[in-house]
């Protein structure tokens, strides 16, 4: 989970850089945003699984 948090933060920074450089609608930015969404979804699912396991 810790590695996933780091990956999310790195992807967020990359997306911000791409948006500043190419614009928010550039394909590079959109692709990076979609990758960030996947990471965030994975994080949320793992968090939910952890809560079910604890309870």
mmCIF file of the N, C-alpha and C atoms, coordinates in Angstrom:
data_MODEL
# 
_entry.id   MODEL 
# 
loop_
_atom_site.group_PDB 
_atom_site.id 
_atom_site.type_symbol 
_atom_site.label_atom_id 
_atom_site.label_alt_id 
_atom_site.label_comp_id 
_atom_site.label_asym_id 
_atom_site.label_entity_id 
_atom_site.label_seq_id 
_atom_site.pdbx_PDB_ins_code 
_atom_site.Cartn_x 
_atom_site.Cartn_y 
_atom_site.Cartn_z 
_atom_site.occupancy 
_atom_site.B_iso_or_equiv 
_atom_site.pdbx_formal_charge 
_atom_site.auth_seq_id 
_atom_site.auth_comp_id 
_atom_site.auth_asym_id 
_atom_site.auth_atom_id 
_atom_site.pdbx_PDB_model_num 
ATOM 1   N N  . UNK A 1 1  ? 0.838   -1.192 0.000   1.00 0.00 ? 1  UNK A N  1 
ATOM 2   C CA . UNK A 1 1  ? 0.000   0.000  0.000   1.00 0.00 ? 1  UNK A CA 1 
ATOM 3   C C  . UNK A 1 1  ? 0.879   1.251  0.000   1.00 0.00 ? 1  UNK A C  1 
ATOM 4   N N  . UNK A 1 2  ? 1.997   1.204  0.707   1.00 0.00 ? 2  UNK A N  1 
ATOM 5   C CA . UNK A 1 2  ? 2.911   2.341  0.755   1.00 0.00 ? 2  UNK A CA 1 
ATOM 6   C C  . UNK A 1 2  ? 3.461   2.649  -0.637  1.00 0.00 ? 2  UNK A C  1 
ATOM 7   N N  . UNK A 1 3  ? 3.821   1.604  -1.369  1.00 0.00 ? 3  UNK A N  1 
ATOM 8   C CA . UNK A 1 3  ? 4.363   1.785  -2.719  1.00 0.00 ? 3  UNK A CA 1 
ATOM 9   C C  . UNK A 1 3  ? 3.303   2.381  -3.634  1.00 0.00 ? 3  UNK A C  1 
ATOM 10  N N  . UNK A 1 4  ? 2.065   1.961  -3.453  1.00 0.00 ? 4  UNK A N  1 
ATOM 11  C CA . UNK A 1 4  ? 0.966   2.500  -4.253  1.00 0.00 ? 4  UNK A CA 1 
ATOM 12  C C  . UNK A 1 4  ? 0.778   3.991  -3.979  1.00 0.00 ? 4  UNK A C  1 
ATOM 13  N N  . UNK A 1 5  ? 0.902   4.398  -2.729  1.00 0.00 ? 5  UNK A N  1 
ATOM 14  C CA . UNK A 1 5  ? 0.797   5.825  -2.393  1.00 0.00 ? 5  UNK A CA 1 
ATOM 15  C C  . UNK A 1 5  ? 1.908   6.632  -3.071  1.00 0.00 ? 5  UNK A C  1 
ATOM 16  N N  . UNK A 1 6  ? 3.100   6.089  -3.091  1.00 0.00 ? 6  UNK A N  1 
ATOM 17  C CA . UNK A 1 6  ? 4.224   6.767  -3.751  1.00 0.00 ? 6  UNK A CA 1 
ATOM 18  C C  . UNK A 1 6  ? 3.970   6.867  -5.253  1.00 0.00 ? 6  UNK A C  1 
ATOM 19  N N  . UNK A 1 7  ? 3.495   5.767  -5.835  1.00 0.00 ? 7  UNK A N  1 
ATOM 20  C CA . UNK A 1 7  ? 3.199   5.762  -7.270  1.00 0.00 ? 7  UNK A CA 1 
ATOM 21  C C  . UNK A 1 7  ? 2.138   6.802  -7.610  1.00 0.00 ? 7  UNK A C  1 
ATOM 22  N N  . UNK A 1 8  ? 1.133   6.942  -6.755  1.00 0.00 ? 8  UNK A N  1 
ATOM 23  C CA . UNK A 1 8  ? 0.080   7.940  -6.966  1.00 0.00 ? 8  UNK A CA 1 
ATOM 24  C C  . UNK A 1 8  ? 0.663   9.342  -6.924  1.00 0.00 ? 8  UNK A C  1 
ATOM 25  N N  . UNK A 1 9  ? 1.482   9.609  -5.944  1.00 0.00 ? 9  UNK A N  1 
ATOM 26  C CA . UNK A 1 9  ? 2.074   10.942 -5.821  1.00 0.00 ? 9  UNK A CA 1 
ATOM 27  C C  . UNK A 1 9  ? 2.975   11.269 -7.011  1.00 0.00 ? 9  UNK A C  1 
ATOM 28  N N  . UNK A 1 10 ? 3.781   10.315 -7.439  1.00 0.00 ? 10 UNK A N  1 
ATOM 29  C CA . UNK A 1 10 ? 4.652   10.539 -8.593  1.00 0.00 ? 10 UNK A CA 1 
ATOM 30  C C  . UNK A 1 10 ? 3.842   10.781 -9.865  1.00 0.00 ? 10 UNK A C  1 
ATOM 31  N N  . UNK A 1 11 ? 2.785   10.003 -10.064 1.00 0.00 ? 11 UNK A N  1 
ATOM 32  C CA . UNK A 1 11 ? 1.940   10.166 -11.242 1.00 0.00 ? 11 UNK A CA 1 
ATOM 33  C C  . UNK A 1 11 ? 1.221   11.512 -11.205 1.00 0.00 ? 11 UNK A C  1 
ATOM 34  N N  . UNK A 1 12 ? 0.802   11.935 -10.016 1.00 0.00 ? 12 UNK A N  1 
ATOM 35  C CA . UNK A 1 12 ? 0.126   13.234 -9.865  1.00 0.00 ? 12 UNK A CA 1 
ATOM 36  C C  . UNK A 1 12 ? 1.080   14.374 -10.245 1.00 0.00 ? 12 UNK A C  1 
ATOM 37  N N  . UNK A 1 13 ? 2.318   14.261 -9.789  1.00 0.00 ? 13 UNK A N  1 
ATOM 38  C CA . UNK A 1 13 ? 3.305   15.294 -10.132 1.00 0.00 ? 13 UNK A CA 1 
ATOM 39  C C  . UNK A 1 13 ? 3.588   15.323 -11.629 1.00 0.00 ? 13 UNK A C  1 
ATOM 40  N N  . UNK A 1 14 ? 3.696   14.130 -12.222 1.00 0.00 ? 14 UNK A N  1 
ATOM 41  C CA . UNK A 1 14 ? 3.936   14.047 -13.660 1.00 0.00 ? 14 UNK A CA 1 
ATOM 42  C C  . UNK A 1 14 ? 2.780   14.666 -14.434 1.00 0.00 ? 14 UNK A C  1 
ATOM 43  N N  . UNK A 1 15 ? 1.557   14.374 -14.005 1.00 0.00 ? 15 UNK A N  1 
ATOM 44  C CA . UNK A 1 15 ? 0.388   14.914 -14.681 1.00 0.00 ? 15 UNK A CA 1 
ATOM 45  C C  . UNK A 1 15 ? 0.355   16.446 -14.591 1.00 0.00 ? 15 UNK A C  1 
ATOM 46  N N  . UNK A 1 16 ? 0.693   16.969 -13.442 1.00 0.00 ? 16 UNK A N  1 
ATOM 47  C CA . UNK A 1 16 ? 0.736   18.421 -13.261 1.00 0.00 ? 16 UNK A CA 1 
ATOM 48  C C  . UNK A 1 16 ? 1.768   19.050 -14.188 1.00 0.00 ? 16 UNK A C  1 
ATOM 49  N N  . UNK A 1 17 ? 2.933   18.427 -14.262 1.00 0.00 ? 17 UNK A N  1 
ATOM 50  C CA . UNK A 1 17 ? 3.982   18.922 -15.160 1.00 0.00 ? 17 UNK A CA 1 
ATOM 51  C C  . UNK A 1 17 ? 3.512   18.892 -16.611 1.00 0.00 ? 17 UNK A C  1 
ATOM 52  N N  . UNK A 1 18 ? 2.904   17.783 -17.012 1.00 0.00 ? 18 UNK A N  1 
ATOM 53  C CA . UNK A 1 18 ? 2.415   17.669 -18.380 1.00 0.00 ? 18 UNK A CA 1 
ATOM 54  C C  . UNK A 1 18 ? 1.331   18.703 -18.677 1.00 0.00 ? 18 UNK A C  1 
ATOM 55  N N  . UNK A 1 19 ? 0.441   18.912 -17.732 1.00 0.00 ? 19 UNK A N  1 
ATOM 56  C CA . UNK A 1 19 ? -0.633  19.892 -17.926 1.00 0.00 ? 19 UNK A CA 1 
ATOM 57  C C  . UNK A 1 19 ? -0.065  21.299 -18.066 1.00 0.00 ? 19 UNK A C  1 
ATOM 58  N N  . UNK A 1 20 ? 0.923   21.622 -17.271 1.00 0.00 ? 20 UNK A N  1 
ATOM 59  C CA . UNK A 1 20 ? 1.538   22.946 -17.364 1.00 0.00 ? 20 UNK A CA 1 
ATOM 60  C C  . UNK A 1 20 ? 2.302   23.126 -18.673 1.00 0.00 ? 20 UNK A C  1 
ATOM 61  N N  . UNK A 1 21 ? 2.901   22.060 -19.150 1.00 0.00 ? 21 UNK A N  1 
ATOM 62  C CA . UNK A 1 21 ? 3.711   22.129 -20.355 1.00 0.00 ? 21 UNK A CA 1 
ATOM 63  C C  . UNK A 1 21 ? 2.873   22.050 -21.634 1.00 0.00 ? 21 UNK A C  1 
ATOM 64  N N  . UNK A 1 22 ? 1.894   21.133 -21.668 1.00 0.00 ? 22 UNK A N  1 
ATOM 65  C CA . UNK A 1 22 ? 1.158   20.857 -22.907 1.00 0.00 ? 22 UNK A CA 1 
ATOM 66  C C  . UNK A 1 22 ? -0.307  21.282 -22.871 1.00 0.00 ? 22 UNK A C  1 
ATOM 67  N N  . UNK A 1 23 ? -0.827  21.567 -21.681 1.00 0.00 ? 23 UNK A N  1 
ATOM 68  C CA . UNK A 1 23 ? -2.245  21.906 -21.541 1.00 0.00 ? 23 UNK A CA 1 
ATOM 69  C C  . UNK A 1 23 ? -3.027  20.727 -20.971 1.00 0.00 ? 23 UNK A C  1 
ATOM 70  N N  . UNK A 1 24 ? -4.188  21.035 -20.454 1.00 0.00 ? 24 UNK A N  1 
ATOM 71  C CA . UNK A 1 24 ? -4.995  20.022 -19.773 1.00 0.00 ? 24 UNK A CA 1 
ATOM 72  C C  . UNK A 1 24 ? -5.640  19.022 -20.725 1.00 0.00 ? 24 UNK A C  1 
ATOM 73  N N  . UNK A 1 25 ? -5.833  19.410 -21.977 1.00 0.00 ? 25 UNK A N  1 
ATOM 74  C CA . UNK A 1 25 ? -6.508  18.511 -22.912 1.00 0.00 ? 25 UNK A CA 1 
ATOM 75  C C  . UNK A 1 25 ? -5.545  17.797 -23.859 1.00 0.00 ? 25 UNK A C  1 
ATOM 76  N N  . UNK A 1 26 ? -4.258  18.015 -23.703 1.00 0.00 ? 26 UNK A N  1 
ATOM 77  C CA . UNK A 1 26 ? -3.267  17.333 -24.533 1.00 0.00 ? 26 UNK A CA 1 
ATOM 78  C C  . UNK A 1 26 ? -3.328  15.830 -24.258 1.00 0.00 ? 26 UNK A C  1 
ATOM 79  N N  . UNK A 1 27 ? -3.074  15.029 -25.294 1.00 0.00 ? 27 UNK A N  1 
ATOM 80  C CA . UNK A 1 27 ? -3.199  13.580 -25.142 1.00 0.00 ? 27 UNK A CA 1 
ATOM 81  C C  . UNK A 1 27 ? -2.259  13.037 -24.075 1.00 0.00 ? 27 UNK A C  1 
ATOM 82  N N  . UNK A 1 28 ? -1.067  13.651 -23.933 1.00 0.00 ? 28 UNK A N  1 
ATOM 83  C CA . UNK A 1 28 ? -0.122  13.184 -22.907 1.00 0.00 ? 28 UNK A CA 1 
ATOM 84  C C  . UNK A 1 28 ? -0.704  13.366 -21.508 1.00 0.00 ? 28 UNK A C  1 
ATOM 85  N N  . UNK A 1 29 ? -1.336  14.520 -21.301 1.00 0.00 ? 29 UNK A N  1 
ATOM 86  C CA . UNK A 1 29 ? -1.931  14.826 -19.996 1.00 0.00 ? 29 UNK A CA 1 
ATOM 87  C C  . UNK A 1 29 ? -3.116  13.915 -19.718 1.00 0.00 ? 29 UNK A C  1 
ATOM 88  N N  . UNK A 1 30 ? -3.967  13.739 -20.719 1.00 0.00 ? 30 UNK A N  1 
ATOM 89  C CA . UNK A 1 30 ? -5.158  12.894 -20.559 1.00 0.00 ? 30 UNK A CA 1 
ATOM 90  C C  . UNK A 1 30 ? -4.751  11.451 -20.273 1.00 0.00 ? 30 UNK A C  1 
ATOM 91  N N  . UNK A 1 31 ? -3.765  10.959 -20.986 1.00 0.00 ? 31 UNK A N  1 
ATOM 92  C CA . UNK A 1 31 ? -3.279  9.584  -20.767 1.00 0.00 ? 31 UNK A CA 1 
ATOM 93  C C  . UNK A 1 31 ? -2.743  9.426  -19.343 1.00 0.00 ? 31 UNK A C  1 
ATOM 94  N N  . UNK A 1 32 ? -1.962  10.390 -18.910 1.00 0.00 ? 32 UNK A N  1 
ATOM 95  C CA . UNK A 1 32 ? -1.408  10.350 -17.556 1.00 0.00 ? 32 UNK A CA 1 
ATOM 96  C C  . UNK A 1 32 ? -2.534  10.425 -16.519 1.00 0.00 ? 32 UNK A C  1 
ATOM 97  N N  . UNK A 1 33 ? -3.538  11.240 -16.792 1.00 0.00 ? 33 UNK A N  1 
ATOM 98  C CA . UNK A 1 33 ? -4.686  11.355 -15.892 1.00 0.00 ? 33 UNK A CA 1 
ATOM 99  C C  . UNK A 1 33 ? -5.424  10.020 -15.777 1.00 0.00 ? 33 UNK A C  1 
ATOM 100 N N  . UNK A 1 34 ? -5.573  9.330  -16.888 1.00 0.00 ? 34 UNK A N  1 
ATOM 101 C CA . UNK A 1 34 ? -6.229  8.019  -16.873 1.00 0.00 ? 34 UNK A CA 1 
ATOM 102 C C  . UNK A 1 34 ? -5.397  7.005  -16.084 1.00 0.00 ? 34 UNK A C  1 
ATOM 103 N N  . UNK A 1 35 ? -4.094  7.084  -16.218 1.00 0.00 ? 35 UNK A N  1 
ATOM 104 C CA . UNK A 1 35 ? -3.219  6.194  -15.451 1.00 0.00 ? 35 UNK A CA 1 
ATOM 105 C C  . UNK A 1 35 ? -3.330  6.502  -13.963 1.00 0.00 ? 35 UNK A C  1 
ATOM 106 N N  . UNK A 1 36 ? -3.416  7.780  -13.629 1.00 0.00 ? 36 UNK A N  1 
ATOM 107 C CA . UNK A 1 36 ? -3.602  8.178  -12.235 1.00 0.00 ? 36 UNK A CA 1 
ATOM 108 C C  . UNK A 1 36 ? -4.935  7.652  -11.707 1.00 0.00 ? 36 UNK A C  1 
ATOM 109 N N  . UNK A 1 37 ? -5.978  7.750  -12.520 1.00 0.00 ? 37 UNK A N  1 
ATOM 110 C CA . UNK A 1 37 ? -7.280  7.211  -12.122 1.00 0.00 ? 37 UNK A CA 1 
ATOM 111 C C  . UNK A 1 37 ? -7.186  5.728  -11.795 1.00 0.00 ? 37 UNK A C  1 
ATOM 112 N N  . UNK A 1 38 ? -6.456  4.977  -12.609 1.00 0.00 ? 38 UNK A N  1 
ATOM 113 C CA . UNK A 1 38 ? -6.298  3.545  -12.365 1.00 0.00 ? 38 UNK A CA 1 
ATOM 114 C C  . UNK A 1 38 ? -5.582  3.288  -11.041 1.00 0.00 ? 38 UNK A C  1 
ATOM 115 N N  . UNK A 1 39 ? -4.553  4.071  -10.781 1.00 0.00 ? 39 UNK A N  1 
ATOM 116 C CA . UNK A 1 39 ? -3.836  3.924  -9.507  1.00 0.00 ? 39 UNK A CA 1 
ATOM 117 C C  . UNK A 1 39 ? -4.747  4.249  -8.327  1.00 0.00 ? 39 UNK A C  1 
ATOM 118 N N  . UNK A 1 40 ? -5.516  5.319  -8.463  1.00 0.00 ? 40 UNK A N  1 
ATOM 119 C CA . UNK A 1 40 ? -6.431  5.713  -7.383  1.00 0.00 ? 40 UNK A CA 1 
ATOM 120 C C  . UNK A 1 40 ? -7.512  4.659  -7.166  1.00 0.00 ? 40 UNK A C  1 
ATOM 121 N N  . UNK A 1 41 ? -8.018  4.082  -8.248  1.00 0.00 ? 41 UNK A N  1 
ATOM 122 C CA . UNK A 1 41 ? -9.013  3.014  -8.122  1.00 0.00 ? 41 UNK A CA 1 
ATOM 123 C C  . UNK A 1 41 ? -8.412  1.795  -7.427  1.00 0.00 ? 41 UNK A C  1 
ATOM 124 N N  . UNK A 1 42 ? -7.198  1.447  -7.779  1.00 0.00 ? 42 UNK A N  1 
ATOM 125 C CA . UNK A 1 42 ? -6.518  0.323  -7.130  1.00 0.00 ? 42 UNK A CA 1 
ATOM 126 C C  . UNK A 1 42 ? -6.330  0.594  -5.644  1.00 0.00 ? 42 UNK A C  1 
ATOM 127 N N  . UNK A 1 43 ? -5.947  1.805  -5.325  1.00 0.00 ? 43 UNK A N  1 
ATOM 128 C CA . UNK A 1 43 ? -5.754  2.179  -3.921  1.00 0.00 ? 43 UNK A CA 1 
ATOM 129 C C  . UNK A 1 43 ? -7.063  2.058  -3.149  1.00 0.00 ? 43 UNK A C  1 
ATOM 130 N N  . UNK A 1 44 ? -8.134  2.577  -3.741  1.00 0.00 ? 44 UNK A N  1 
ATOM 131 C CA . UNK A 1 44 ? -9.438  2.527  -3.076  1.00 0.00 ? 44 UNK A CA 1 
ATOM 132 C C  . UNK A 1 44 ? -9.894  1.084  -2.865  1.00 0.00 ? 44 UNK A C  1 
ATOM 133 N N  . UNK A 1 45 ? -9.716  0.245  -3.872  1.00 0.00 ? 45 UNK A N  1 
ATOM 134 C CA . UNK A 1 45 ? -10.116 -1.162 -3.751  1.00 0.00 ? 45 UNK A CA 1 
ATOM 135 C C  . UNK A 1 45 ? -9.303  -1.879 -2.686  1.00 0.00 ? 45 UNK A C  1 
ATOM 136 N N  . UNK A 1 46 ? -8.008  -1.608 -2.637  1.00 0.00 ? 46 UNK A N  1 
ATOM 137 C CA . UNK A 1 46 ? -7.183  -2.279 -1.635  1.00 0.00 ? 46 UNK A CA 1 
ATOM 138 C C  . UNK A 1 46 ? -7.537  -1.790 -0.234  1.00 0.00 ? 46 UNK A C  1 
ATOM 139 N N  . UNK A 1 47 ? -7.911  -0.528 -0.133  1.00 0.00 ? 47 UNK A N  1 
ATOM 140 C CA . UNK A 1 47 ? -8.329  0.024  1.153   1.00 0.00 ? 47 UNK A CA 1 
ATOM 141 C C  . UNK A 1 47 ? -9.635  -0.641 1.615   1.00 0.00 ? 47 UNK A C  1 
ATOM 142 N N  . UNK A 1 48 ? -10.570 -0.820 0.678   1.00 0.00 ? 48 UNK A N  1 
ATOM 143 C CA . UNK A 1 48 ? -11.842 -1.468 1.010   1.00 0.00 ? 48 UNK A CA 1 
ATOM 144 C C  . UNK A 1 48 ? -11.624 -2.923 1.414   1.00 0.00 ? 48 UNK A C  1 
ATOM 145 N N  . UNK A 1 49 ? -10.749 -3.631 0.698   1.00 0.00 ? 49 UNK A N  1 
ATOM 146 C CA . UNK A 1 49 ? -10.453 -5.029 1.043   1.00 0.00 ? 49 UNK A CA 1 
ATOM 147 C C  . UNK A 1 49 ? -9.840  -5.117 2.437   1.00 0.00 ? 49 UNK A C  1 
ATOM 148 N N  . UNK A 1 50 ? -8.977  -4.159 2.734   1.00 0.00 ? 50 UNK A N  1 
ATOM 149 C CA . UNK A 1 50 ? -8.328  -4.157 4.049   1.00 0.00 ? 50 UNK A CA 1 
ATOM 150 C C  . UNK A 1 50 ? -9.343  -3.955 5.161   1.00 0.00 ? 50 UNK A C  1 
ATOM 151 N N  . UNK A 1 51 ? -10.292 -3.040 4.942   1.00 0.00 ? 51 UNK A N  1 
ATOM 152 C CA . UNK A 1 51 ? -11.320 -2.791 5.946   1.00 0.00 ? 51 UNK A CA 1 
ATOM 153 C C  . UNK A 1 51 ? -12.204 -4.014 6.153   1.00 0.00 ? 51 UNK A C  1 
ATOM 154 N N  . UNK A 1 52 ? -12.548 -4.712 5.072   1.00 0.00 ? 52 UNK A N  1 
ATOM 155 C CA . UNK A 1 52 ? -13.350 -5.927 5.201   1.00 0.00 ? 52 UNK A CA 1 
ATOM 156 C C  . UNK A 1 52 ? -12.583 -7.004 5.963   1.00 0.00 ? 52 UNK A C  1 
ATOM 157 N N  . UNK A 1 53 ? -11.278 -7.083 5.716   1.00 0.00 ? 53 UNK A N  1 
ATOM 158 C CA . UNK A 1 53 ? -10.460 -8.088 6.364   1.00 0.00 ? 53 UNK A CA 1 
ATOM 159 C C  . UNK A 1 53 ? -10.351 -7.805 7.868   1.00 0.00 ? 53 UNK A C  1 
ATOM 160 N N  . UNK A 1 54 ? -10.259 -6.536 8.227   1.00 0.00 ? 54 UNK A N  1 
ATOM 161 C CA . UNK A 1 54 ? -10.119 -6.144 9.636   1.00 0.00 ? 54 UNK A CA 1 
ATOM 162 C C  . UNK A 1 54 ? -11.423 -6.365 10.377  1.00 0.00 ? 54 UNK A C  1 
ATOM 163 N N  . UNK A 1 55 ? -12.536 -6.050 9.724   1.00 0.00 ? 55 UNK A N  1 
ATOM 164 C CA . UNK A 1 55 ? -13.842 -6.189 10.381  1.00 0.00 ? 55 UNK A CA 1 
ATOM 165 C C  . UNK A 1 55 ? -14.258 -7.604 10.254  1.00 0.00 ? 55 UNK A C  1 
# 
